[in-house]
Amino acid sequence: MSDAQTGLTLATPIIIGFAIALYRMGVLQRTGVALAVFSSLVIATSLFLTQ
């Protein structure tokens, strides 16, 4: 696993965690959280597979 792939596997859960934390604080709506989680997973998957 390259350094970029390691970074992606570490950064994606952090982004998802922040989205959930912002939802619990009332900053994000449910659709915003769903979009953030879905987008981060799609981007991380595509970058992981192209590295």
VENUR-V315380 format. One record per helix or strand. SS is the DSSP state (a for helix, b for strand). FROM is the first residue (numbers start at 1). TO is the last residue. Records with the same first field share a line. If there is no record, write none. Layout:
SS = FROM-TO ; FROM-TO
This chain:
a = 3-25 ; 30-50
